[in-house]
């Protein structure tokens, strides 16, 4: 699933605007351009497996009430930050729908095991020969 294909219901989202930090001169002080997007994960209607993966991807951004909190403040305008926050949400949802392939166990061939033991025996013999020399 690609981020462009993700459908996000509007009733699952709520936005608040806050004053952004960082450079930007008086614009930062006057205009609330940063967007805090709250997403009710239950209202997204995800498959239970995708829901769990999304919670894992989001990590500490998920509140105890089951809301995902995304703060976007990269841009100087509200509209650009709103678009950025929604794009980041779509990327997370798309990543949650990706199913990892199961890893197949592989066996070490018997010849490789025998070769390793043989090398170990030879190395042991070399080290045994390094002992103190005794004159009998």
N, C-alpha and C positions, 0 to 999 in steps of 0.2 A: 504494500500500500504506500502510495506517495503522499507527501504532505498536501498536495493540491487536491487530492481526492477526499480528504477528511471533511465530513459534514459535522459542524458544531451547532447544536441547537441554541438559539438566543436566550432561552429561559434558563440555561445552565450557566450563563455568564453574568457577571456584574463588574462594572468598572468604577474606579475612583481615581481622581487626578490629584497628584501631590506635587509640591515644589521639588524640582530636581536639584541635585548637587553638582559641583564641579564647575568647569569653565563655561562662560556664556554671558558674562557681564551682567548688566541690570536685567536682562531677559530672565535669568535664573531667579532673581529676587522677586520679579513682578508676576510671572506667569507660571501657573501650575501645569508643567508639561509632562511630567513623569506619569505613567499609567500603572496602576495596580489592578491587575485582572484577577478576579476570584472566579474559580470554576468549580461548580458542584459536580464532583465526579460521579455521583449516583445518577444525575440527570443526563449524563452523556450516553447512557444505555450501552455500555461496553460489555463484551463477553467477559465472564468472570476471570478467565486467564489473562486477557488483555488488561483488565482492570488492575489485577495484582502486579503485572509487569509495569504498568504506568505508575503505580505507587512506588515501585522500586526505582524506576528511572527518575521520578521527581524527588525522591529522598525526603529531605527535611522541609521541602516546600509544601508538603501536604500537612494541613492542620489536623488537630484531633477531631474536628467536626466533619472531616471528609472533604475539605475544600483544598484545591490546588491554588497556590498564590504565585503569580508571575508578575514581577516588577520590571518594566521597560523604561529606561531613561537614557538610551544611547543618543537619541535625536533631540533636536531643539523644538520640534512641534508635537502637539498632542496627537495629531493624525498619524504621523510617522511612528510614534511610539505605540499607538494603538495597533497599527498594522504589524509592528515588530512583535508585540506581545501575542497577538493571534497567530502569527507565523510560528513562533516558538512553541505555542500550544499544539498546533497542527503537527509539527515535527515530533513532539513527544508522543502524541497519539499514534502517529504513523510508526514510530519506533516500537511502541508497545504491541503493535499488531505483527511484528516480524517474529517468526518462530525460529528459534535456533535449532540447527540440525543436531540430532543425537550423535554423540561420539561413539564410534565402534571400537571396541577393545581389540588390540592386536596382540598376537603371540610372538614371543621371541623364538626364532628357529633354534632347533637343537644344535645345529652346526655352530651357530654364533655363541651359544652357551659353552660348548666344548672348547671353542677357540679362546674364549675369555679365561676359562679355567686353565688352559694350557699356558697362556701368557702369564697368568698369576703364578703358576708353578715355576716357570723359568725365572721370573723376577725374584721369587722367593729363594731360588738356588743362588742367584747372583748375590743377594743380600746375606745369605748364609756364609758365603765365601769371604765376607768382610770382617769376620770375627778376629779376635786377638790371636796372634801367632804364638804358639807355645813350643818351646824346644824340649823334646823328649829324649 
